[in-house]
Amino acid sequence: MKWLPLLALFAAATATAHEIRLDVSGSSATVITLHYADGQPFAFEAYEIYPAGSETPGQVGRTDGRGRIALLADSAGEWRLKAWSDDGHGVDRKLTALAGDPAAATAPAAETPRAALWLGGLGTIFGLFGLLQLYLGRKKR
Amino acid sequence: MHIPDGFLSPQTYLPAWGVATVAWAWAGRGLAQRLDETLVPRLAMLTALAYALGLIMLPLPGGTSGHAIGVAALALIFGVRLAFLAYSGVLLLQALLFGAGGITALGVNALALGLVGGAVAVGLRRLLARCGDNVAVALAAFVSLQVSALLIALVLGVQPLIAHREDGSPLFFPLGFAVTVPAVLLPHLLIGIGEAALTVLVWRYARRKGWVAA
């Protein structure tokens, strides 16, 4: 019986191993924002982030209501972001991150304004069909 | 509904590219005889319309977005072959310029949307010809979009089954049929109504202008 208090003490000590503790601290993170072309956020959708050179995701979760993901890169290199919605929308992109420097993270983003790309596409279509029309005209002659 | 790069396994996109290449060759055969100076500007206009439609995202209930595609209009006016070729070009441009859809996924997207979508629209309009022109065209456009959407959902949903790690975790698109089929089809029921209305408008315009036989 005299061992009982000691046993209880030991049990209490091991029980704390199952307790989840919360540490709160301030930190800087790279914020990745995903959105549809019309600006609508890619909200509450699943994502996986793979550290440079890893085939196992280092971070999984869901975007927040504004389509954001907070990334705390702890190694430099090309990280990979996969995000998807149930209906097959999504991205699979590389991000260049620097450990401990969240502001230095970059993604190869399109710099050209969307309207310019849109017009460029229309120009390509009409240009190609214009060439075809010219070819047909010459062939006829 | 274009599938982006990185969502499809090579077991899917390589055969799809193979089939699409054969289909493009088939569609291109006899093109020179078919095209003339009156057809080219019309085809250019509707191809541009399909391109523009694909980039106008409409917010849908449930926090997702969708867009009309214009394949049914192309197919009903110019036939399946021309529609398939024109829409494949549209998909290529959208992938290169906007990352909407992908290059690896181009074969699957072109087959599901351009070829199957176009063929269903043309076939169904013929089948429903007795229902009246507007009804036949509207139903053809609506159903062709649903069939294309179903194919896309099936291709996405099969990925976890055919491409996964040893522990079973998926390598590419991770969600199965039970998720993809309703997630892709339900929004397209709504988009299909818009697609049908738009196709009827374009069809009626084409009829009025004498682009298609009465």
Chai-1 contact restraints between the chains, C-beta under 6 A:
chainA,res_idxA,chainB,res_idxB,connection_type,confidence,min_distance_angstrom,max_distance_angstrom,comment,restraint_id
A,Y36,B,M57,contact,1.0,0.0,6.0,A-B,restraint_1
A,Y36,B,S65,contact,1.0,0.0,6.0,A-B,restraint_2
A,A37,B,M57,contact,1.0,0.0,6.0,A-B,restraint_3
A,D38,B,M57,contact,1.0,0.0,6.0,A-B,restraint_4
A,Q40,B,P59,contact,1.0,0.0,6.0,A-B,restraint_5
A,Q40,B,S65,contact,1.0,0.0,6.0,A-B,restraint_6
A,A43,B,G63,contact,1.0,0.0,6.0,A-B,restraint_7
A,D86,B,V179,contact,1.0,0.0,6.0,A-B,restraint_8
A,D86,B,A183,contact,1.0,0.0,6.0,A-B,restraint_9
A,D87,B,T64,contact,1.0,0.0,6.0,A-B,restraint_10
A,D87,B,A183,contact,1.0,0.0,6.0,A-B,restraint_11
A,D87,B,V184,contact,1.0,0.0,6.0,A-B,restraint_12
A,G88,B,I3,contact,1.0,0.0,6.0,A-B,restraint_13
A,G88,B,L156,contact,1.0,0.0,6.0,A-B,restraint_14
A,D92,B,G6,contact,1.0,0.0,6.0,A-B,restraint_15
A,L117,B,L97,contact,1.0,0.0,6.0,A-B,restraint_16
A,G121,B,Y51,contact,1.0,0.0,6.0,A-B,restraint_17
A,G121,B,L93,contact,1.0,0.0,6.0,A-B,restraint_18
A,G121,B,L97,contact,1.0,0.0,6.0,A-B,restraint_19
A,L122,B,A48,contact,1.0,0.0,6.0,A-B,restraint_20
A,I125,B,T47,contact,1.0,0.0,6.0,A-B,restraint_21
A,I125,B,A48,contact,1.0,0.0,6.0,A-B,restraint_22
A,F126,B,A44,contact,1.0,0.0,6.0,A-B,restraint_23
A,F129,B,V40,contact,1.0,0.0,6.0,A-B,restraint_24
A,F129,B,A44,contact,1.0,0.0,6.0,A-B,restraint_25
A,L132,B,V40,contact,1.0,0.0,6.0,A-B,restraint_26
A,Q133,B,V40,contact,1.0,0.0,6.0,A-B,restraint_27
A,L136,B,E37,contact,1.0,0.0,6.0,A-B,restraint_28
